[in-house]
Structures are given as C-alpha cells and as structure tokens.
Amino acid sequence: MVGKVSERVLLREGLERTDNGMKQTSWPDVPAINQKNYYTDYMKRDDQVLALRPQAEATRDRLVQTAKDRDRALARNGHAEVPLPIPDLQGAEDATATADGQLDPSKIIVIHPGSQNLRIGFASDALPKTIPTALATKFPQTESEMYEALPRRKFEGKTPTNKWSKKYQKMCSELKVEMRANKRKVLPNSKELVVNYNRRTEAEKIPTHNDPLQVEWTDLENLEDPNSAASCFIGQAALRVPDDSNPKFKVWWPMHYGWLNEDEYTTAEHLCDDFETLLDRAIRQELGLTKSSSWRNYSCVFVIPDLYDKRYVEQVLKSCMSWFEFNRVCFIQESMAAAFGAGYTQACVVDVGAQKTSIACVEDGLMVEDSRINMKYGGFDVTDTFIRMMLYDNFPYQDINLRRRYDFLLAEELKMKHCTMQQADISVQLYQFHLRAPNQPTHKYQFKTYDEVILAPMGFYEPNIFDNSTKLRGRRKLMDRSYNSYDVDVPDDPQSAAQLAILALVQPSVASGANGFQPSASDPNLATPMKEKSQPFNFLSRENGTPMGSNAPSPGPEGTSTPVPAPFLFSANGNGTASPAPNGTAGASGTNGARNGLSPAPPPPGMFVDSTARSAKTLAIERDAVLPVAPLDIAILTSIQNAAKGDDKKLRDYLGSIMVIGGGSKTPAFTQTLEDKLKARRPDLFDRILVSRSARDMDEQVVTWKGASVFAKLPANDSWITPFEFERLGARVLHHKVLWAW
C-alpha cells in the first residue's frame, strides 16, 4: 500500500489539488430523508384516483344542487324563517334525481345471459323476457348435418363391455334396493314390460287438418334484409326455423356451459359479433328500443358468473360502452344477485342451470371467494341422458336427434313432463307424445317408462352417467386466459380453494404445486386477493408448531376435543382413498395430514428449489384440461366447509340456509332429495341441514335476474362505470369499480 504523498511531490508532478469554490452542479441539493419519520399520501386518497374522483364530484354537485333548490323554494314561499315540511323536500330531491335518469328504474336494463337462456328486461319490470341464446343465420349446412347426432349412439350395442350400459344397469339395481328399503312396491318384470311394449308400438299418422296444436314455424320472409348475410333470427324464432328450409339456416349458440362457445366458432370476431348481435336484437325486439340513438339514455346492469373469465368481462364492458353506448354500466355476480333477489343475508346459493351448476356462499351481501364452485353439468345433461336411457329401452322414436330443432324442443318437453325425483311415482306408466316436424304429417307415439324418469335426474349425484366427452373441446381455442399486468407469465383469472378441491377429486395431481407440495394459503394463483386466506384443503388444521420449534405441541383446533363422526370422504372411483379435497377430520396435524393422504407443508421460500418445477402457466393449463364434475352433495359440502374456515357456527348456519335456484332444479322433489343426500353425508348435523327454494314463491329461473334489478335500484351504488372513465382507463377501471377483489 502506497503511503501518504507530500504536497511538494504532488506539486512537482502537477497533481496539486486546487479549489476554486465552484459547485459541482447547479441542481439544488436535496436533503436525505429521515428514515425514522417520513410520510406520504400518494395514491392513498380517493381524489387521487380517476375512477373514484367523478363519483365524489357528483355527490358534491348533488348536495350543492339540493341546497340551491331548498333556498329557492324558501325564497319563493316568502317566509324564509319558516322551514318547508320534510316530505316536500324529499319529493323535490326525488324529482331531481329522476330527472337526469340516475334513479329511474325504467331507464335501467338488466341483462342475465345463461348457458341456454337469456333474460333481459327493465329494472322496473316484475319479470324479465326470456329467450334462448340462439341465432339462426344462413349457412350451407344445418347443425344436424355438421355434427354427430345427440344422444350419441355408442351404447346401442348393449354389449357387456359397454361402460355406459354397465353404469345404467348398476343404477337400476341400486334403485331397486333403495326402493325395497323404503317399503316401495317393486315388480320383478317391470323393465321387461317397458322394453317389450316400446319395441312393438308403431307410430300413428294424424292428418294436418285433424291436429289442432300445429306448430307455427318461422316464416323466412320475415327477415329484415333477405339479401344480407348478417340478417338472422334470435331466440324462439331461431329454434322454429324449419330444418329443410331453402336457403338453409344454422343455429349458433354463443354461450355454452356458462362460458363463450369457442368450439363451434372459427374466429373470435365471429363469436363476439354473434354475442353482441344477440343482445342487440333482444333489446330491439323484446324491450322495444328500436332506435340505437336512445340507448345512451339507459344504464345497464350485467350479471356475470361467480367464477368468471376476465377476458369475457372485459369484452362485455367494451361492447356495452362501444357498441351499445350505454349511459352507465355495472356488474354483479350471480350468487350475489340471487341473494338480493331472495332477500337472504346469509345463504349457500346452488344455481342449477341448463349446462352448468354453480355453488357459492354469500354472507352479508358479499360472496366468500374460496367457496365458489362451477361444475359443467345441468338440465340439458338430464335431457340428453333421459333420451339415451329411453333409446336403450327401445324408445319408439329411434331417430330422435337433439341436433335437430324440433327434436330438441320435443326432448325438453318430455323431460319437463315426465322426469321426477319422487320414488312414489316410479311405476310402469303409459304416455304419449306428438312429433310435429315441418312439412310432414303429425305422428302420434305411445311409450312406457319405468325408472328412466328418476335415474336421469339422479345423474346430479352420479355425474359419470352424463356424456362429458366433448365439454372441454375447443376450450381456450380462440380467447386466451388473462395474465397479470406486471408478470405476463402468471394467469390472474379468479380461482377458489373449493374449485381446486373439485378438480383434485377428478385428478389429484392438479392440487400439487412446484416440487409436489400443496399450494399454501398465500399462493396468489389459488384465489383472488383477500386479506385472509385459509388452507384450501385442510382449513381445520391449525397445529403448525410454534415459530421457535418448541417441543411442546400446539393446541388442537376448536371443536375437535369431542370425537365427531367423519362427515364424508372424497373418494375417486369409490375406492375409499381420501383425496386432497377438504375433510372435516383429516389432517389435524402434520403427521395426521400425511397419514390421511395430504401433502406435507411447503418448504420455506428459497429452499429445495427444483429447476424442473411447473410454472404458474403450466399449472393453469393443466387445471383447464380437467373437467370440473363432482356429485352435487359433495360439491355443496366442499363449498360450505371452505366458506366456514373451521368456524362451527358458520358451518351450521350455511347448512341451514341452502337455497336452490335455476331452471335445472324445477324437477319435482329435487330439494327433498338433495336434503336427504346431505343428511346422509353429515349425520352428525341431521337436524341442522335445510334445503329450500327461493323465498316469496318466486320462479327459480328468474331469482338471479330479480336480484340484479333490486341491486340496480339501490340509491347508493358505487360500482357504476361511465363512458368518461372507460375512455380514460379502459378495462383497468374494473379494479376500482367492482364490488369484489378484481
């Protein structure tokens, strides 16, 4: 190390230090911040957020206008010292509020698109207009010519190796045993009577002039512009277009299984255009708003699924602002809307639709995010399975094809008339139906049924009897999943612990994260952000040891001091092995969790890193490849246990307030059967379980729409999105406006 050099040496070498007193820079000096005491309010006030600022300004302007109106009324009265009566002021405020359309229910359009039906109407209407979510446009081929016939004829061989035949025969045998146990009369040759009668029966032709209930088919001359390829029919008119029409028409379904139908479309533009056209024609034809220039005076409340795709919601927002140009738009989730419609503050909402079944728990008007479940079966699967069972038993109309429009309507009619879940109604019955096809004489058929009418809806508890082979076909083909804005490789579509448990029941490998460890409660890919997260599969487990590694064991979870019988076991294929799905008794500690089939706790961050571990995108792709299908009673218990988070009181409250809605639940004795199934799963809470329909004797199909209309009329609603906000922020405005964690 060189020692200190003298100034004389530096002067000789020309390295002497000189100082002319000039600063290094003219930029002002910034004193260092005091790390012990500093404060900033950046982005901590509402007036700093563009999406929240107009709302505060509107409230302030309304208060100023109210004060001006009050002063003007007092001055006009001539007695300024005498205040006006309160009712007069209230009336003046209401008149002001409704003058600009802010609180006028007749200026609010409520839209609820389901998997098979679209419900639309004004918030002031008692009931919505219901139309099928179908469009018929000119096409070289009809849907019956393009696709395979439904139900699929794979089972017709009736060979012993046919899997579906084995499942059907097993369900028949189990039903006989159960009916005998319930002291029901079971004839030994009932099935043979049905099969032999259906084999011998012949169709009877009825001349057209003798059929008073002839169907009025859609007249093709009613097209707005017959020469335009964009002209179409929607709703019931689309399903009444003759299959042998000239030119040919194809029926498109933009919604399928609760999400956009990417399977039947080739481009995303065509899919979105059909969805917008469906809403456009519905507003014009059903609501009478024929001039699009008047839509700017109307607001819109749009109902979206509980487990939604962000791309779908963003596309809907873009359409409402750009295509329809509504005055305001807000979104509400289905289960929240159902709770509003039924007037429940706490409930487990079970929405059985046509092609999907969603379950979620609602508490104090907000949804418990980890309780959301979306399964891909519903009323249409019951229709398909019922016709398949009838064909297996020699149904006289063997050429039935649900791809044909008149056969689809006939199958829906047969299901609604004959399917039941009441064992007292099961016996050999003789029925008849009329087949009315376009440009053909009416055919009258007679047929007998036995246990098909109850086994088809019992598929909700035996979903493997449904045809699930094509439900994921085309998924993510046209529209990719949404990704995080800051990390483009991390998907951010909402997930829930209950949905992950259902997927783990079907395929256990999806429950494990990197290195085979179970995802922790802090995993951002497990659910949408919340302040508090629980373990997705073993939320009753609270014994993780003390932080310093004490030898003393941690206290046991509350409510487990007294032995409680196991509520139920998730077992795949009936082998009795517990899957990673939640369980009320499994996994009280780390060793017990491993012994019960649960994975150990994840290692600390930064340890045991595997270079071959699966990424978040890979996990999302793997989960998308698993069809979420599970017995309805198991799914409800899974949702409730994830909502309760180990709280025994909440668990009992949710079990006592299960509300079943949706058109798929209108089968007779549906709620009684579901209640019996749940009580069999949880015998320890036999007296607590209560399954009911919606209050006020409301139609189950319109409860969600009715709740959305009630929500639209609330005076204090902070979730409205205006065109000004959408123009400045785009889809980012949803982060500030929706009532849940976006």
Solvent accessible surface area in square Angstrom, and as a share of the most:
residue,aa,sasa,rsa
1,M,242,1.08
2,V,130,0.74
3,G,56,0.54
4,K,205,0.87
5,V,65,0.38
6,S,57,0.37
7,E,140,0.63
8,R,192,0.70
9,V,50,0.28
10,L,54,0.27
11,L,111,0.55
12,R,171,0.62
13,E,108,0.49
14,G,64,0.61
15,L,123,0.61
16,E,87,0.39
17,R,216,0.79
18,T,118,0.69
19,D,121,0.63
20,N,119,0.61
21,G,67,0.65
22,M,151,0.67
23,K,169,0.72
24,Q,188,0.84
25,T,77,0.45
26,S,118,0.76
27,W,188,0.66
28,P,94,0.59
29,D,126,0.65
30,V,123,0.71
31,P,117,0.74
32,A,102,0.79
33,I,103,0.52
34,N,90,0.46
35,Q,132,0.59
36,K,194,0.82
37,N,119,0.61
38,Y,131,0.50
39,Y,175,0.66
40,T,75,0.44
41,D,48,0.25
42,Y,162,0.62
43,M,98,0.44
44,K,137,0.58
45,R,112,0.41
46,D,93,0.48
47,D,75,0.39
48,Q,52,0.23
49,V,17,0.10
50,L,46,0.23
51,A,0,0.00
52,L,45,0.23
53,R,85,0.31
54,P,33,0.21
55,Q,61,0.27
56,A,49,0.38
57,E,71,0.32
58,A,53,0.41
59,T,55,0.32
60,R,132,0.48
61,D,88,0.46
62,R,132,0.48
63,L,119,0.59
64,V,71,0.41
65,Q,77,0.34
66,T,32,0.19
67,A,51,0.39
68,K,110,0.46
69,D,36,0.19
70,R,95,0.35
71,D,88,0.46
72,R,121,0.44
73,A,28,0.21
74,L,32,0.16
75,A,78,0.61
76,R,173,0.63
77,N,71,0.36
78,G,58,0.55
79,H,103,0.46
80,A,77,0.60
81,E,140,0.63
82,V,76,0.44
83,P,108,0.68
84,L,40,0.20
85,P,77,0.49
86,I,126,0.64
87,P,98,0.62
88,D,84,0.44
89,L,20,0.10
90,Q,97,0.43
91,G,38,0.37
92,A,49,0.38
93,E,65,0.29
94,D,69,0.36
95,A,63,0.49
96,T,57,0.33
97,A,18,0.14
98,T,64,0.37
99,A,89,0.69
100,D,87,0.45
101,G,15,0.14
102,Q,70,0.31
103,L,67,0.33
104,D,36,0.19
105,P,39,0.25
106,S,50,0.32
107,K,66,0.28
108,I,2,0.01
109,I,0,0.00
110,V,0,0.00
111,I,2,0.01
112,H,12,0.05
113,P,10,0.06
114,G,12,0.12
115,S,5,0.03
116,Q,25,0.11
117,N,34,0.18
118,L,0,0.00
119,R,19,0.07
120,I,0,0.00
121,G,0,0.00
122,F,36,0.15
123,A,1,0.01
124,S,63,0.40
125,D,38,0.20
126,A,75,0.58
127,L,112,0.56
128,P,16,0.10
129,K,85,0.36
130,T,68,0.39
131,I,14,0.07
132,P,15,0.10
133,T,0,0.00
134,A,0,0.00
135,L,1,0.01
136,A,0,0.00
137,T,23,0.13
138,K,67,0.28
139,F,67,0.28
140,P,109,0.68
141,Q,83,0.37
142,T,3,0.02
143,E,15,0.07
144,S,27,0.17
145,E,90,0.40
146,M,70,0.31
147,Y,54,0.20
148,E,94,0.42
149,A,36,0.28
150,L,19,0.09
151,P,0,0.00
152,R,16,0.06
153,R,67,0.24
154,K,144,0.61
155,F,3,0.01
156,E,87,0.39
157,G,55,0.53
158,K,87,0.37
159,T,67,0.39
160,P,112,0.71
161,T,111,0.64
162,N,26,0.14
163,K,159,0.67
164,W,24,0.08
165,S,6,0.04
166,K,120,0.51
167,K,69,0.29
168,Y,1,0.00
169,Q,89,0.39
170,K,128,0.54
171,M,16,0.07
172,C,9,0.05
173,S,64,0.41
174,E,81,0.36
175,L,13,0.06
176,K,58,0.24
177,V,100,0.58
178,E,77,0.34
179,M,4,0.02
180,R,129,0.47
181,A,75,0.58
182,N,75,0.38
183,K,184,0.78
184,R,91,0.33
185,K,170,0.72
186,V,23,0.13
187,L,80,0.40
188,P,111,0.70
189,N,70,0.36
190,S,3,0.02
191,K,41,0.17
192,E,92,0.41
193,L,78,0.39
194,V,0,0.00
195,V,26,0.15
196,N,62,0.32
197,Y,46,0.18
198,N,3,0.02
199,R,145,0.53
200,R,163,0.60
201,T,28,0.16
202,E,145,0.65
203,A,41,0.32
204,E,95,0.43
205,K,141,0.60
206,I,29,0.15
207,P,61,0.38
208,T,82,0.47
209,H,155,0.69
210,N,88,0.45
211,D,12,0.06
212,P,123,0.78
213,L,128,0.64
214,Q,70,0.31
215,V,35,0.20
216,E,158,0.71
217,W,54,0.19
218,T,20,0.12
219,D,71,0.37
220,L,39,0.19
221,E,146,0.66
222,N,105,0.54
223,L,14,0.07
224,E,130,0.58
225,D,68,0.35
226,P,68,0.43
227,N,146,0.75
228,S,35,0.23
229,A,88,0.68
230,A,78,0.60
231,S,6,0.04
232,C,8,0.05
233,F,18,0.08
234,I,11,0.05
235,G,1,0.01
236,Q,85,0.38
237,A,42,0.32
238,A,0,0.00
239,L,7,0.04
240,R,61,0.22
241,V,0,0.00
242,P,19,0.12
243,D,23,0.12
244,D,84,0.44
245,S,14,0.09
246,N,140,0.72
247,P,66,0.41
248,K,78,0.33
249,F,1,0.00
250,K,1,0.00
251,V,4,0.02
252,W,13,0.05
253,W,44,0.16
254,P,0,0.00
255,M,3,0.01
256,H,44,0.19
257,Y,21,0.08
258,G,9,0.08
259,W,49,0.17
260,L,12,0.06
261,N,2,0.01
262,E,10,0.05
263,D,40,0.21
264,E,28,0.12
265,Y,1,0.00
266,T,114,0.66
267,T,63,0.37
268,A,28,0.22
269,E,129,0.58
270,H,63,0.28
271,L,0,0.00
272,C,21,0.13
273,D,64,0.33
274,D,10,0.05
275,F,7,0.03
276,E,19,0.08
277,T,23,0.14
278,L,1,0.01
279,L,3,0.01
280,D,12,0.06
281,R,32,0.12
282,A,0,0.00
283,I,0,0.00
284,R,70,0.26
285,Q,105,0.47
286,E,54,0.24
287,L,19,0.10
288,G,52,0.50
289,L,22,0.11
290,T,88,0.51
291,K,145,0.61
292,S,57,0.37
293,S,83,0.53
294,S,34,0.22
295,W,4,0.01
296,R,150,0.55
297,N,94,0.48
298,Y,23,0.09
299,S,2,0.02
300,C,0,0.00
301,V,0,0.00
302,F,0,0.00
303,V,2,0.01
304,I,0,0.00
305,P,12,0.08
306,D,3,0.01
307,L,28,0.14
308,Y,4,0.02
309,D,28,0.14
310,K,13,0.05
311,R,98,0.36
312,Y,15,0.06
313,V,0,0.00
314,E,46,0.21
315,Q,40,0.18
316,V,3,0.02
317,L,0,0.00
318,K,113,0.48
319,S,5,0.03
320,C,1,0.01
321,M,16,0.07
322,S,66,0.42
323,W,105,0.37
324,F,3,0.01
325,E,70,0.31
326,F,1,0.01
327,N,49,0.25
328,R,21,0.08
329,V,0,0.00
330,C,0,0.00
331,F,2,0.01
332,I,0,0.00
333,Q,2,0.01
334,E,7,0.03
335,S,3,0.02
336,M,3,0.01
337,A,0,0.00
338,A,0,0.00
339,A,4,0.03
340,F,61,0.25
341,G,1,0.01
342,A,2,0.02
343,G,46,0.44
344,Y,61,0.23
345,T,97,0.57
346,Q,46,0.21
347,A,1,0.00
348,C,0,0.00
349,V,1,0.00
350,V,0,0.00
351,D,16,0.08
352,V,0,0.00
353,G,17,0.16
354,A,22,0.17
355,Q,12,0.05
356,K,11,0.05
357,T,0,0.00
358,S,2,0.02
359,I,0,0.00
360,A,0,0.00
361,C,0,0.00
362,V,0,0.00
363,E,45,0.20
364,D,114,0.59
365,G,26,0.25
366,L,98,0.49
367,M,22,0.10
368,V,18,0.10
369,E,14,0.06
370,D,2,0.01
371,S,0,0.00
372,R,2,0.01
373,I,1,0.01
374,N,11,0.06
375,M,0,0.00
376,K,6,0.03
377,Y,0,0.00
378,G,0,0.00
379,G,5,0.05
380,F,33,0.14
381,D,8,0.04
382,V,6,0.03
383,T,0,0.00
384,D,9,0.05
385,T,1,0.01
386,F,1,0.01
387,I,0,0.00
388,R,18,0.06
389,M,0,0.00
390,M,1,0.01
391,L,8,0.04
392,Y,22,0.08
393,D,3,0.02
394,N,30,0.15
395,F,2,0.01
396,P,27,0.17
397,Y,17,0.07
398,Q,78,0.34
399,D,101,0.52
400,I,0,0.00
401,N,12,0.06
402,L,10,0.05
403,R,46,0.17
404,R,55,0.20
405,R,5,0.02
406,Y,28,0.11
407,D,0,0.00
408,F,20,0.08
409,L,36,0.18
410,L,12,0.06
411,A,0,0.00
412,E,24,0.11
413,E,74,0.33
414,L,3,0.02
415,K,32,0.14
416,M,141,0.63
417,K,135,0.57
418,H,22,0.10
419,C,6,0.03
420,T,12,0.07
421,M,9,0.04
422,Q,70,0.31
423,Q,27,0.12
424,A,63,0.49
425,D,79,0.41
426,I,10,0.05
427,S,48,0.31
428,V,41,0.23
429,Q,71,0.31
430,L,93,0.46
431,Y,68,0.26
432,Q,88,0.39
433,F,11,0.05
434,H,54,0.24
435,L,15,0.07
436,R,47,0.17
437,A,8,0.07
438,P,6,0.04
439,N,133,0.68
440,Q,100,0.44
441,P,57,0.36
442,T,1,0.00
443,H,33,0.15
444,K,46,0.20
445,Y,22,0.09
446,Q,67,0.30
447,F,1,0.00
448,K,46,0.19
449,T,2,0.01
450,Y,9,0.04
451,D,2,0.01
452,E,0,0.00
453,V,8,0.05
454,I,4,0.02
455,L,4,0.02
456,A,0,0.00
457,P,0,0.00
458,M,30,0.13
459,G,0,0.00
460,F,1,0.00
461,Y,14,0.05
462,E,69,0.31
463,P,12,0.07
464,N,81,0.42
465,I,1,0.01
466,F,9,0.04
467,D,28,0.14
468,N,40,0.21
469,S,78,0.51
470,T,34,0.20
471,K,7,0.03
472,L,45,0.22
473,R,124,0.45
474,G,20,0.19
475,R,46,0.17
476,R,52,0.19
477,K,105,0.45
478,L,43,0.21
479,M,31,0.14
480,D,73,0.38
481,R,16,0.06
482,S,8,0.05
483,Y,43,0.16
484,N,52,0.27
485,S,102,0.66
486,Y,210,0.80
487,D,69,0.36
488,V,110,0.63
489,D,87,0.45
490,V,37,0.21
491,P,17,0.11
492,D,40,0.21
493,D,18,0.09
494,P,6,0.04
495,Q,56,0.25
496,S,0,0.00
497,A,0,0.00
498,A,0,0.00
499,Q,16,0.07
500,L,6,0.03
501,A,0,0.00
502,I,0,0.00
503,L,8,0.04
504,A,0,0.00
505,L,16,0.08
506,V,73,0.42
507,Q,70,0.31
508,P,71,0.45
509,S,52,0.33
510,V,0,0.00
511,A,1,0.00
512,S,21,0.14
513,G,10,0.09
514,A,44,0.34
515,N,63,0.32
516,G,41,0.40
517,F,49,0.21
518,Q,21,0.09
519,P,12,0.07
520,S,32,0.21
521,A,20,0.16
522,S,94,0.61
523,D,33,0.17
524,P,109,0.69
525,N,36,0.18
526,L,4,0.02
527,A,7,0.05
528,T,9,0.05
529,P,95,0.59
530,M,78,0.35
531,K,214,0.91
532,E,118,0.53
533,K,49,0.21
534,S,19,0.12
535,Q,71,0.32
536,P,1,0.01
537,F,9,0.04
538,N,24,0.12
539,F,13,0.05
540,L,38,0.19
541,S,18,0.12
542,R,141,0.51
543,E,42,0.19
544,N,131,0.67
545,G,49,0.47
546,T,62,0.36
547,P,138,0.87
548,M,180,0.80
549,G,61,0.59
550,S,61,0.39
551,N,156,0.80
552,A,64,0.50
553,P,124,0.78
554,S,24,0.15
555,P,115,0.73
556,G,49,0.47
557,P,16,0.10
558,E,157,0.70
559,G,60,0.57
560,T,66,0.38
561,S,111,0.71
562,T,93,0.54
563,P,125,0.79
564,V,68,0.39
565,P,75,0.47
566,A,57,0.44
567,P,6,0.03
568,F,11,0.04
569,L,84,0.42
570,F,2,0.01
571,S,37,0.24
572,A,31,0.24
573,N,156,0.80
574,G,65,0.62
575,N,94,0.48
576,G,47,0.45
577,T,84,0.49
578,A,38,0.29
579,S,12,0.08
580,P,14,0.09
581,A,2,0.02
582,P,0,0.00
583,N,13,0.07
584,G,15,0.14
585,T,66,0.38
586,A,13,0.10
587,G,1,0.01
588,A,35,0.27
589,S,28,0.18
590,G,59,0.57
591,T,98,0.57
592,N,41,0.21
593,G,6,0.06
594,A,62,0.48
595,R,173,0.63
596,N,54,0.28
597,G,49,0.47
598,L,20,0.10
599,S,37,0.24
600,P,80,0.51
601,A,83,0.64
602,P,54,0.34
603,P,36,0.23
604,P,77,0.49
605,P,138,0.87
606,G,71,0.68
607,M,93,0.42
608,F,140,0.58
609,V,117,0.67
610,D,58,0.30
611,S,114,0.73
612,T,112,0.65
613,A,37,0.29
614,R,76,0.28
615,S,61,0.40
616,A,23,0.18
617,K,83,0.35
618,T,60,0.35
619,L,17,0.08
620,A,18,0.14
621,I,88,0.45
622,E,37,0.17
623,R,21,0.08
624,D,38,0.20
625,A,76,0.59
626,V,7,0.04
627,L,26,0.13
628,P,10,0.06
629,V,19,0.11
630,A,1,0.01
631,P,26,0.16
632,L,0,0.00
633,D,4,0.02
634,I,11,0.05
635,A,0,0.00
636,I,0,0.00
637,L,1,0.00
638,T,0,0.00
639,S,0,0.00
640,I,0,0.00
641,Q,4,0.02
642,N,2,0.01
643,A,5,0.04
644,A,4,0.03
645,K,40,0.17
646,G,22,0.21
647,D,62,0.32
648,D,71,0.37
649,K,143,0.61
650,K,68,0.29
651,L,22,0.11
652,R,79,0.29
653,D,50,0.26
654,Y,0,0.00
655,L,0,0.00
656,G,28,0.27
657,S,28,0.18
658,I,0,0.00
659,M,0,0.00
660,V,0,0.00
661,I,2,0.01
662,G,7,0.07
663,G,31,0.29
664,G,10,0.10
665,S,0,0.00
666,K,98,0.41
667,T,21,0.12
668,P,73,0.46
669,A,15,0.12
670,F,0,0.00
671,T,14,0.08
672,Q,111,0.49
673,T,20,0.11
674,L,0,0.00
675,E,32,0.14
676,D,92,0.47
677,K,57,0.24
678,L,0,0.00
679,K,36,0.15
680,A,81,0.63
681,R,73,0.27
682,R,14,0.05
683,P,79,0.50
684,D,47,0.24
685,L,4,0.02
686,F,121,0.51
687,D,125,0.65
688,R,120,0.44
689,I,7,0.03
690,L,98,0.49
691,V,9,0.05
692,S,39,0.25
693,R,69,0.25
694,S,10,0.06
695,A,33,0.25
696,R,171,0.62
697,D,151,0.78
698,M,37,0.17
699,D,57,0.29
700,E,21,0.09
701,Q,55,0.25
702,V,12,0.07
703,V,0,0.00
704,T,5,0.03
705,W,0,0.00
706,K,47,0.20
707,G,0,0.00
708,A,0,0.00
709,S,0,0.00
710,V,53,0.31
711,F,6,0.03
712,A,4,0.03
713,K,82,0.35
714,L,62,0.31
715,P,107,0.68
716,A,90,0.70
717,N,21,0.11
718,D,83,0.43
719,S,2,0.01
720,W,26,0.09
721,I,1,0.00
722,T,41,0.24
723,P,62,0.39
724,F,88,0.37
725,E,3,0.01
726,F,41,0.17
727,E,130,0.58
728,R,119,0.43
729,L,35,0.18
730,G,22,0.21
731,A,34,0.27
732,R,166,0.61
733,V,0,0.00
734,L,0,0.00
735,H,117,0.52
736,H,69,0.31
737,K,8,0.03
738,V,17,0.10
739,L,67,0.33
740,W,32,0.11
741,A,33,0.25
742,W,41,0.14
